[in-house]
């Protein structure tokens, strides 16, 4: 949809929050929940964003104090005890990806930490952890359940001590920022000399979006709370403009072959995240032939692993993770990438 839309301007649409260019090209206009939103590609820097209108409220923090959870979370994510139980295994994958950055005594701050499941996993590896979460219910739960200090004030208020963290983590946070450069400036002041910023965002090179172009998935994936839509290059470009240098930026394919086949055949999400991440046959072993099931399941798991590796090797994935280091001097703006086209 919108394949033939032309680059243009609209006085009612705010300019790009990264490069301030007024011109854009619409690329998608069917958002989750049927909201009256349009995704556009900036003609100046190539970033895909939700077109914000001038009459929209400027401060988005209030939305994340509770409304986001009730309006956009699946029902099982509103049960914090169940959420932390399901999310815990995934945090080990995140930590493994960070490798040698995670070591005894490293001070980690996670902004947008939810109930704190990543921080709990990081603490178990010897780090010193703290968090920021605007949703006070999640913050209270995490403080009680894990015993982790979780602040609830926006970092823009600068109440946290400058240079107090060796690693600051933004997992699935930056895409929610209407003014990413301002937000990242506040993040940067919290990082100690020699420290790192870890950013994880949804990947615009998600195969269901940019390879298979599954309309049903795109109507699910594009959603109003996501202000920005990053690929690897545009994520790095935004961080460079904010005064960081990339150490490494990679795409990872987390959802498996079964999940992709399900979307292509049914146009619906799977029942939960665990099912979408599954690598084996989507069957109950007790209901299958016990003599043959293990063999076929092994073949399927090998095929799933090959599928994910192939996607990643060709630049596809459903998340982008980057590690960045603050620069002493803000570098020059990067060259503009080619405009993104969503089929």
N, C-alpha and C positions, 0 to 999 in steps of 0.2 A: 504494500500500500504506500502511496505517496512517492512512487518511484520517479515521477516526472515533476515533482514540486521544484520550483525555482528558488534560487537565492533571492532574498528580499529583506525588507525591514518592516517593522510595525511599531508605531509610536507608543502603542499600548504595552509592548513587550520590553522588559528591561534588557539592557545590553549584557553581553557575556560577563559573568562575575570574575573571570580570570584575565581576559585580555581587553575587555571593554568594547569589543567590536559590536556594532549594532546589527550587522547583517547576519542572516542565518538561513538555513534551508530546513524546512520541516521533513522529518523522516518517519514519524510514527504518531498516530493519533487515537489509538485504542488502548486505554489504560485499565488496569484492574479496577473493578467496581464501576466501570462506565463513567469515570470522572471526566470532566471537560478539560483535558490536558493534551498537550502536544510535545513530543520530543523533537528537538532541533539540533542541527550541527552548526557550530559557530564557524562563520566564514573566515575568521581571523586565526584561531588556534586549533580548530578541528574538534574541540570538545563537544560531546553530546550532552545536552542538558534538558531538563524540563523547562519549557518557556514560562517564566514567571511574569505575571502582569503587574503593572505599577500599583494597582490598588490592593495587592496582597499584603498581608501583615508582614513586617520585616523580621520580627523575632520569632524563630521557630522553636526556641527552647521550651516554651510552655506546652507545646504539643507533645513533647517527649516526657513530660512529667507523669503521664498516665494514659492519655488518649491514644497514643500510638499503640500501646499494648492492647488496649481493649478494642480498637478499631481494626488493627491489622494482624495481630497475632492469632495463630490458630488456637483452638480451645486448649490443646494440651500444653501450649506455651504459657498459658495463664496460670497453670498449676506449677508453681516454682519448684516444688519437691520433685515432681515428675520431670520437669525440664532439666534440672541439674543431673538427674540420673541418666537421662538420654544423651545429654551433651557431654558428659564427662569423658567418654572414650575418644571423642573427636579432639579434645584439648591436647591429648598426647601426640596426635598427628601434628598439630600446630607447633608444639614444643620441639618435636623432632625436626621439623623444617627449619627451626631457628638454630639448631645445632649448637655450636660452641658459644653462641651468645648467652645461652642459659648456663649459669654456673653459680656456685655457692657465693652468697653475699651480694649478688647483682640486685640492684634496686629496680623493680619493675612497677610502672604505673600503667594501668589500663583505663582508657577513657571510653565510656560507654560500656562498662563491664557487666551490665545486667546483674544477675545475682552472684557473680564472682566465680563461675566454674573454671575459667582459664586461670585466674589468679590462684585458686586452690591447687590446681595441678602444677603450676609453676613453683608455688611454695614448697610442694612436696619434693622438688628437685633442689632445694636449698636456697632459693631466691627470697628476697624481702619484697613483699607485695603490698600494694594499695590500689584503690580504684576510685573512679568517678562515675556516678550514674544518676541521671536526672530523675528517673522514675523512683520516687522515694519508697514505694512498696518493695521493689526489687532490691534496692539498697539495704533496707531494713532486714529483709529476708537473708541476704548474703552476709550481713554483719552477724546475725544470730546463728545462721547455719554453719558458716565457715569461720567466724571470728575474724573477719577481714575488715580493716578500716576502709569504708567507702564514703566519700564525700558526695553531696548532692547538689552543690552549687556549680553553675556553669563555669568552665575554666576561663571564660572571658572576664570573670570578676577578679582574676589574678590573686586568689586567696592562697593558692598553693605556692610553696617556696620555690623560687627560681633555681634551676640547676640541681634539683633534688632527685632526679631519676636517671639511671643509667640507660634504661630502655623505656620508651613510651610506646604503647601499643594502641592502634586504632583498628579494631576488627569490625568490619561492616558498619563503619561510622561515617567516613569521609563522604560517601555518596549522599548522605543526608544533609550536607552543609550547603546552604544557599550562598554563603560567602566563604569559600574554602581558603583563600589567602589570608583573610583576617583570622580565621579559626587556627590555621597552621602557625601564624605568628605567635599566638598564645601557647600553642603546643611547643614551639621551638624554645621558648624561654624556660621550659621545665626540664629540658634535657641537659645533663651534666656534660662538661667538656669530654670529648671522646665518646659520647653516648650515641645511641641509635634510635631511630624512629622506625617502627614496624607498621606497615599499612596493609590491610586486606580489604578488598572491595569486590563486588560482583564484576565479572568480566564480560564486556560487550562482545568479545569473541566467543561467547557461549555458543556451542555448536547448534543448539536449538534455535538461536537467534540469527546467527550469521552464516551458518553452513546449511542447515536444513530448512531454515525460515519457516518454522512451525507457528502459524498465526495464533493458534490457541495458547501456545506457551508465551508468545510475546504479549498477548493480552493479559496474561498472568504476571509476567516478569516486569513489565513497565508499570510502575505504581507511583502515585503522587508523592509519598514520603521520600522517594529517591530523586533528589535534585540533579544529580550528576551521574553519568554513565561512562565508565572508564574502560579503555583498553590499556595494554601495557605502555604504549607510547604516550598517550595522553595523561596517564597517571604520573609517569616520570616527568613530563613537561610541567604539570601543575606543581609538583614538588620542587622542581628546579626554580620555577618562578617564586616559590615561597622561601627560597634560600637553602635548599637541601641539595645534596648530590646523591645519586643512586649508587648503592653498593651492589645490589642485585634486584632485578625485577623479573618475576616468572609467573606464567600461567599454570594453574593446576586444574586437572579434570577430576572432580570429586564424585559427581553423580555417575552411576554406572550405566552399562548397556541396557539393562532392564528398564531403568527409568526413561531413557531416551526412546526405547521402543514403545513404552507405555504412552508417552506424550504423542508420538507419531500416530499410534493406532487408536487411542481413545480421546486425545485432546484434553485429558484431565491429569491433575497431579496424583501421585501415589498417596497412600493413606497417611504416611508420616515420613520423616526424614530418614529414619533407620531403613525403611523399605527402599527409599530412593538411593541410598548409599550401598545397598546390598550388592555383593559380587557374585553370589551363587544363584542357582535356579530358584525362581519365586514359587516354590512348592513346599508343602509340609512333608518332610522326609517320611513321616509315619504313614502318609497316604500313598507313597510311591513304592515301587518294587525295591525292597531292601537290598537285593543282590546287585542291582544295576545302578541305583540312584547315586552312590558315592562316586562311581566312575564318571557318569555323565555330569555330575555336579563339579567335579575337578576339571573336566574339559571346559565347562561353561566359565568357571573362574579364570582359567587361563585365557580364554577368549576375551573376557571382560578386562583383564589386566593389559592384554595386547591392544585392545580398543582404546583404553585410556592413554596408554603410552603413545599410540599413533596420533591421537588428537593433540596431545601436548607437544609432540615433536614438530607438528605443523602449525603451532602457534594458537591452538584452540584450548579453551578451558572454561570452567564456570566461575573461577575466582582468579584474581591477580593478587599476588603477595609481593610486596617490595620492602627492602631494608634500605634506609637512607641515613645519611649523616649530615648534621647542620654544617653550613659553611660560614666562615668568619665574615665574608663579604657576600652580599647578594649578587649572584651571577647575572649575566645578561639573559634576556628572555630567549627561549629556544626558538628555532625556526619553526614555522607553521607546518604541521603535517597535512596530508591530503584529507579532504572532507570525507567523513564516514558515511557510507551508504548502507542502510538496512533494507534488505529485500522484503 
